Structures are given as structure tokens and as C-alpha cells.
């Protein structure tokens, strides 16, 4: 089926996939199997939410979150959009994302300031979309996300609605915490961070680790920083 990407709420002059920015580099496309369920995973760790309640497709139009928009010049401007018909309230989702980005263990702990906007000043757009629409967004970067993965293409983060609502059977925590991993991981790529491996048995998995592929002795973790401010890092992944 054809999936429209143009938003009825899209502001003039803003392409569907704006160019990304980052202090280190500007990788064009990143997709992460850390946000997809494993076909062999145990169902005991899956959210109790009914997966049939998550629509597979939508109209491809988005509503921009407007509550709490900040018109100052402080911080990196980002915009939150939710696909119409998903049942997710854009302003509520935006409030959750803001809490994640500004959490004392989030990227702000490292000195990155974020500012939520509702206009064309956004250099990062976070879109919560049905699996089909997320696939279409990711396909613009040549990715086959199979209705399961999130991705980051340029300055757009596509959050698969299924992952947002249900979490992942491989993550040892509730969907609400897994949302933090989705946002922190994908925004981490936008900031210029690459994938990392497990630093050692029993250690928290770096947020940039593809945790769904196996923890290698680490434990699930959704945050870039520890409560004491230590950055959760690990070896580079070839």
C-alpha cells in the first residue's frame, strides 16, 4: 500500500526529512535492531498490552505537539509529531520525550540542552508512527525495517508505534522505560555516537549498545549516564 509522508500539519519550507546535525559527524542513516523483538524471545517479558490494539498502518499524516513549546534561543530545537489515528496524544508523548531528554541520567547530564518547538526551527524531528509509516520513512534511507525497527534518517527519528506501546521482549523493564532507550539511543546517533559493546559482565549496557542482539553479560539499561554522572560506555563495535 502507498503510505503518505506529507503531514497535514507540516510547516512551510520544512522537508519531510530535514538534515541532521551532530558535534562529531553527520551519519546519514542509522537503524537499530536493539528496538525489535527477537522471534525466539520468551514472551514472559513482553508488555501485557494487547499487540492487536496497535494499528499496523495509518494515514501518514502527523499532528505536531504544541503544548510546552519554547520560543527562546537556548538549546537544540526539536519537534515531536505523532501519526494521526494511533491513539497516542501528541502533547502527552512530547512531555514524556522531554522528560527523557532532560532526565538527570539523560543526554542533558553531559551538557546537551534541548528545546521543544512546534515550528520550522526544529533541527530534529521525532515522529511516532505506525509500523507501515515508520517503514516508509526509514525506506527513504534505503532501510528495510520490517515493521519492527526504529531508525534515524538525517534529522528525523522514526519511532515504531509497536515499540513505543509494547516495548521489547528482550528488554528487562516496562514499556515506559524502554521508551527511554528508544529516544536515548536514536538521539545519541543524532548527536554523533556510534554503537558500543558490553564493557564487562554485570555492568549496565551502554545506551548505544544494540541490546536486543544480546547483552554479552551486561544488564539492560536505558540511560546514557549513571546516577553519579558516569557515562555508560563500552568498546567500539566494528
C-alpha positions as a Markdown table, in Angstrom:
| # | Residue | x | y | z |
|---|---|---|---|---|
| 1 | Unk | 0.0 | 0.0 | 0.0 |
| 2 | Unk | 1.1 | 3.6 | -0.5 |
| 3 | Unk | 2.0 | 5.5 | 2.6 |
| 4 | Unk | 1.9 | 9.2 | 2.6 |
| 5 | Unk | 4.7 | 11.0 | 4.3 |
| 6 | Unk | 3.5 | 14.6 | 3.9 |
| 7 | Unk | 1.9 | 16.0 | 7.1 |
| 8 | Unk | -1.2 | 18.0 | 7.1 |
| 9 | Unk | 0.4 | 19.9 | 9.9 |
| 10 | Unk | 3.7 | 20.3 | 8.1 |
| 11 | Unk | 5.1 | 23.8 | 8.2 |
| 12 | Unk | 6.1 | 25.6 | 5.0 |
| 13 | Unk | 9.7 | 25.1 | 3.9 |
| 14 | Unk | 10.3 | 22.1 | 6.1 |
| 15 | Unk | 11.2 | 18.9 | 4.2 |
| 16 | Unk | 9.9 | 15.6 | 5.5 |
| 17 | Unk | 13.4 | 14.5 | 6.4 |
| 18 | Unk | 15.5 | 17.5 | 7.5 |
| 19 | Unk | 19.3 | 17.3 | 7.5 |
| 20 | Unk | 20.7 | 16.1 | 10.8 |
| 21 | Unk | 23.3 | 17.8 | 13.0 |
| 22 | Unk | 25.8 | 16.5 | 15.5 |
| 23 | Unk | 29.0 | 17.6 | 17.2 |
| 24 | Unk | 31.1 | 14.7 | 15.9 |
| 25 | Unk | 29.8 | 13.6 | 12.5 |
| 26 | Unk | 26.6 | 13.5 | 10.4 |
| 27 | Unk | 25.9 | 9.9 | 9.5 |
| 28 | Unk | 23.1 | 9.8 | 7.1 |
| 29 | Unk | 21.2 | 6.7 | 8.2 |
| 30 | Unk | 21.1 | 4.6 | 11.4 |
| 31 | Unk | 18.8 | 1.7 | 12.1 |
| 32 | Unk | 18.8 | -0.3 | 15.3 |
| 33 | Unk | 17.9 | -3.9 | 15.9 |
| 34 | Unk | 18.0 | -3.0 | 19.5 |
| 35 | Unk | 14.4 | -1.9 | 19.1 |
| 36 | Unk | 12.9 | -5.0 | 17.5 |
| 37 | Unk | 11.6 | -8.2 | 19.2 |
| 38 | Unk | 13.5 | -11.4 | 18.7 |
| 39 | Unk | 11.5 | -14.2 | 17.1 |
| 40 | Unk | 12.9 | -16.6 | 19.7 |
| 41 | Unk | 12.5 | -14.4 | 22.7 |
| 42 | Unk | 10.5 | -15.6 | 25.7 |
| 43 | Unk | 7.0 | -14.0 | 25.9 |
| 44 | Unk | 7.2 | -13.7 | 29.6 |
| 45 | Unk | 9.0 | -10.3 | 29.4 |
| 46 | Unk | 6.6 | -8.8 | 26.9 |
| 47 | Unk | 4.2 | -6.0 | 27.9 |
| 48 | Unk | 0.8 | -7.1 | 28.9 |
| 49 | Unk | -0.6 | -4.7 | 26.4 |
| 50 | Unk | -2.6 | -6.3 | 23.6 |
| 51 | Unk | -0.5 | -6.2 | 20.4 |
| 52 | Unk | -3.6 | -6.3 | 18.3 |
| 53 | Unk | -4.5 | -2.9 | 19.6 |
| 54 | Unk | -1.6 | -1.3 | 17.8 |
| 55 | Unk | -2.5 | -0.4 | 14.2 |
| 56 | Unk | -0.1 | -1.6 | 11.6 |
| 57 | Unk | -0.8 | 1.4 | 9.3 |
| 58 | Unk | -2.1 | 4.9 | 9.3 |
| 59 | Unk | -2.8 | 7.8 | 7.0 |
| 60 | Unk | 0.8 | 9.0 | 7.0 |
| 61 | Unk | -0.2 | 12.5 | 8.3 |
| 62 | Unk | 1.1 | 13.8 | 11.6 |
| 63 | Unk | -0.1 | 16.2 | 14.4 |
| 64 | Unk | 2.6 | 18.4 | 15.9 |
| 65 | Unk | 2.8 | 18.6 | 19.7 |
| 66 | Unk | 2.3 | 22.2 | 20.7 |
| 67 | Unk | 2.0 | 22.3 | 24.4 |
| 68 | Unk | 5.2 | 23.4 | 26.2 |
| 69 | Unk | 6.8 | 24.8 | 23.1 |
| 70 | Unk | 9.8 | 27.0 | 23.9 |
| 71 | Unk | 10.5 | 30.0 | 21.7 |
| 72 | Unk | 13.8 | 31.0 | 23.4 |
| 73 | Unk | 17.2 | 30.5 | 21.8 |
| 74 | Unk | 18.5 | 28.2 | 24.4 |
| 75 | Unk | 19.1 | 24.5 | 23.5 |
| 76 | Unk | 18.8 | 22.4 | 20.4 |
| 77 | Unk | 15.4 | 22.8 | 18.9 |
| 78 | Unk | 13.4 | 19.6 | 18.3 |
| 79 | Unk | 9.8 | 18.9 | 17.3 |
| 80 | Unk | 7.6 | 15.9 | 18.2 |
| 81 | Unk | 4.9 | 14.6 | 15.8 |
| 82 | Unk | 2.5 | 11.7 | 16.2 |
| 83 | Unk | 0.8 | 10.0 | 13.3 |
| 84 | Unk | -2.9 | 10.6 | 13.2 |
| 85 | Unk | -5.2 | 7.7 | 14.3 |
| 86 | Unk | -2.6 | 6.0 | 16.5 |
| 87 | Unk | -4.4 | 6.8 | 19.8 |
| 88 | Unk | -1.3 | 8.5 | 21.1 |
| 89 | Unk | -1.8 | 12.0 | 22.3 |
| 90 | Unk | 1.0 | 14.2 | 20.8 |
| 91 | Unk | 1.3 | 16.5 | 23.8 |
| 92 | Unk | 1.5 | 13.7 | 26.2 |
| 93 | Unk | 4.1 | 11.9 | 24.1 |
| 94 | Unk | 6.1 | 15.1 | 23.8 |
| 95 | Unk | 6.0 | 15.5 | 27.6 |
| 96 | Unk | 7.4 | 12.0 | 28.0 |
| 97 | Unk | 10.1 | 12.6 | 25.5 |
| 98 | Unk | 11.1 | 15.9 | 27.1 |
| 99 | Unk | 11.3 | 14.2 | 30.5 |
| 100 | Unk | 13.6 | 11.6 | 28.9 |
| 101 | Unk | 15.9 | 14.1 | 27.2 |
| 102 | Unk | 16.1 | 16.3 | 30.3 |
| 103 | Unk | 16.4 | 13.4 | 32.8 |
| 104 | Unk | 19.4 | 13.7 | 35.2 |
| 105 | Unk | 20.7 | 10.5 | 33.6 |
| 106 | Unk | 19.9 | 11.6 | 30.1 |
| 107 | Unk | 21.9 | 13.4 | 27.4 |
| 108 | Unk | 21.4 | 16.6 | 29.3 |
| 109 | Unk | 23.7 | 15.3 | 32.0 |
| 110 | Unk | 26.6 | 15.6 | 29.5 |
| 111 | Unk | 25.8 | 19.3 | 28.8 |
| 112 | Unk | 23.4 | 18.9 | 25.9 |
| 113 | Unk | 20.5 | 21.3 | 26.1 |
| 114 | Unk | 17.2 | 20.5 | 24.3 |
| 115 | Unk | 14.3 | 22.9 | 23.4 |
| 116 | Unk | 11.0 | 21.6 | 22.2 |
| 117 | Unk | 9.4 | 23.7 | 19.4 |
| 118 | Unk | 6.4 | 23.4 | 17.2 |
| 119 | Unk | 7.7 | 25.3 | 14.1 |
| 120 | Unk | 10.3 | 25.3 | 11.4 |
| 121 | Unk | 13.2 | 26.0 | 13.7 |
| 122 | Unk | 13.4 | 22.3 | 14.6 |
| 123 | Unk | 16.7 | 20.6 | 13.6 |
| 124 | Unk | 15.5 | 17.2 | 14.9 |
| 125 | Unk | 12.0 | 15.8 | 14.3 |
| 126 | Unk | 10.9 | 12.8 | 16.4 |
| 127 | Unk | 8.0 | 11.0 | 14.8 |
| 128 | Unk | 5.9 | 8.3 | 16.4 |
| 129 | Unk | 4.4 | 6.3 | 13.5 |
| 130 | Unk | 2.6 | 3.1 | 12.8 |
| 131 | Unk | 4.9 | 0.3 | 11.6 |
| 132 | Unk | 4.0 | 0.8 | 7.9 |
| 133 | Unk | 4.6 | 4.5 | 8.0 |
| 134 | Unk | 7.8 | 4.1 | 10.1 |
| 135 | Unk | 9.0 | 1.6 | 7.4 |
| 136 | Unk | 8.2 | 4.2 | 4.7 |
| 137 | Unk | 10.2 | 6.9 | 6.5 |
| 138 | Unk | 13.1 | 4.5 | 7.0 |
| 139 | Unk | 13.0 | 3.3 | 3.4 |
| 140 | Unk | 13.9 | 6.8 | 2.3 |
| 141 | Unk | 17.3 | 6.0 | 3.6 |
| 142 | Unk | 17.4 | 2.6 | 1.9 |
| 143 | Unk | 16.4 | 0.7 | 5.1 |
| 144 | Unk | 14.2 | -2.4 | 5.4 |
| 145 | Unk | 12.9 | -2.1 | 8.9 |
| 146 | Unk | 10.3 | -4.9 | 8.6 |
| 147 | Unk | 7.5 | -3.3 | 10.6 |
| 148 | Unk | 9.6 | -3.7 | 13.8 |
| 149 | Unk | 12.5 | -1.3 | 13.9 |
| 150 | Unk | 13.1 | 2.3 | 14.8 |
| 151 | Unk | 15.5 | 4.3 | 12.7 |
| 152 | Unk | 17.2 | 7.6 | 12.4 |
| 153 | Unk | 17.4 | 9.1 | 8.9 |
| 154 | Unk | 19.2 | 12.5 | 8.8 |
| 155 | Unk | 17.4 | 14.7 | 11.3 |
| 156 | Unk | 14.4 | 12.5 | 11.6 |
| 157 | Unk | 13.9 | 9.8 | 14.2 |
| 158 | Unk | 11.1 | 7.4 | 13.4 |
| 159 | Unk | 9.7 | 5.6 | 16.4 |
| 160 | Unk | 7.8 | 2.5 | 15.6 |
| 161 | Unk | 4.4 | 2.7 | 17.4 |
| 162 | Unk | 4.6 | -1.0 | 18.2 |
| 163 | Unk | 7.9 | -0.5 | 20.1 |
| 164 | Unk | 6.6 | 2.7 | 21.8 |
| 165 | Unk | 3.4 | 0.9 | 23.1 |
| 166 | Unk | 4.7 | -2.6 | 23.7 |
| 167 | Unk | 8.4 | -2.3 | 24.5 |
| 168 | Unk | 10.6 | -5.2 | 23.6 |
| 169 | Unk | 10.6 | -8.8 | 24.9 |
| 170 | Unk | 14.4 | -8.6 | 25.2 |
| 171 | Unk | 14.4 | -5.5 | 27.5 |
| 172 | Unk | 14.2 | -6.2 | 31.2 |
| 173 | Unk | 11.8 | -3.4 | 32.1 |
| 174 | Unk | 8.4 | -2.0 | 31.3 |
| 175 | Unk | 7.5 | -0.2 | 28.0 |
| 176 | Unk | 7.8 | 3.2 | 29.7 |
| 177 | Unk | 11.4 | 2.5 | 30.4 |
| 178 | Unk | 12.0 | 1.1 | 27.0 |
| 179 | Unk | 10.8 | 4.3 | 25.5 |
| 180 | Unk | 13.7 | 6.0 | 27.2 |
| 181 | Unk | 16.1 | 3.5 | 25.5 |
| 182 | Unk | 14.5 | 4.2 | 22.1 |
| 183 | Unk | 14.8 | 8.0 | 22.5 |
| 184 | Unk | 18.2 | 8.0 | 24.1 |
| 185 | Unk | 19.7 | 5.5 | 21.5 |
| 186 | Unk | 18.3 | 7.3 | 18.4 |
| 187 | Unk | 19.1 | 10.8 | 19.7 |
| 188 | Unk | 22.5 | 9.5 | 20.6 |
| 189 | Unk | 23.1 | 8.7 | 17.0 |
| 190 | Unk | 21.8 | 12.2 | 16.0 |
| 191 | Unk | 24.4 | 13.6 | 18.4 |
| 192 | Unk | 27.1 | 11.6 | 16.7 |
| 193 | Unk | 27.5 | 8.5 | 18.8 |
| 194 | Unk | 28.1 | 5.1 | 17.2 |
| 195 | Unk | 27.3 | 1.6 | 18.6 |
| 196 | Unk | 29.1 | 0.3 | 21.6 |
| 197 | Unk | 29.6 | -3.1 | 23.1 |
| 198 | Unk | 29.3 | -4.5 | 26.7 |
| 199 | Unk | 32.1 | -3.2 | 28.9 |
| 200 | Unk | 32.0 | -6.3 | 31.2 |
| 201 | Unk | 29.9 | -8.9 | 33.0 |
| 202 | Unk | 27.3 | -7.3 | 35.3 |
| 203 | Unk | 27.9 | -3.8 | 34.0 |
| 204 | Unk | 25.0 | -1.7 | 32.7 |
| 205 | Unk | 24.7 | -2.0 | 28.9 |
| 206 | Unk | 25.6 | 1.3 | 27.2 |
| 207 | Unk | 22.6 | 3.0 | 25.8 |
| 208 | Unk | 24.3 | 2.9 | 22.4 |
| 209 | Unk | 24.6 | -0.9 | 22.6 |
| 210 | Unk | 22.2 | -2.9 | 20.4 |
| 211 | Unk | 20.8 | -4.6 | 23.4 |
| 212 | Unk | 18.3 | -6.8 | 21.5 |
| 213 | Unk | 21.2 | -8.7 | 19.9 |
| 214 | Unk | 22.4 | -9.9 | 23.3 |
| 215 | Unk | 23.8 | -8.3 | 26.4 |
| 216 | Unk | 27.0 | -10.3 | 26.5 |
| 217 | Unk | 26.9 | -10.4 | 30.3 |
| 218 | Unk | 25.7 | -6.8 | 30.7 |
| 219 | Unk | 22.3 | -5.8 | 32.2 |
| 220 | Unk | 19.6 | -3.9 | 30.5 |
| 221 | Unk | 19.9 | -0.1 | 30.7 |
| 222 | Unk | 18.0 | 2.8 | 29.2 |
| 223 | Unk | 20.2 | 5.8 | 30.2 |
| 224 | Unk | 23.4 | 7.3 | 28.9 |
| 225 | Unk | 24.7 | 8.2 | 32.4 |
| 226 | Unk | 24.7 | 6.6 | 35.8 |
| 227 | Unk | 23.2 | 8.4 | 38.8 |
| 228 | Unk | 26.7 | 9.6 | 39.8 |
| 229 | Unk | 27.3 | 11.1 | 36.3 |
| 230 | Unk | 29.5 | 8.3 | 34.9 |
| 231 | Unk | 28.9 | 7.8 | 31.2 |
| 232 | Unk | 28.0 | 4.2 | 30.3 |
| 233 | Unk | 30.5 | 3.5 | 27.6 |
| 234 | Unk | 31.9 | 0.3 | 26.0 |
| 235 | Unk | 34.2 | -0.9 | 23.3 |
| 236 | Unk | 33.6 | 0.3 | 19.8 |
| 237 | Unk | 31.6 | -2.1 | 17.6 |
| 238 | Unk | 33.3 | -2.8 | 14.2 |
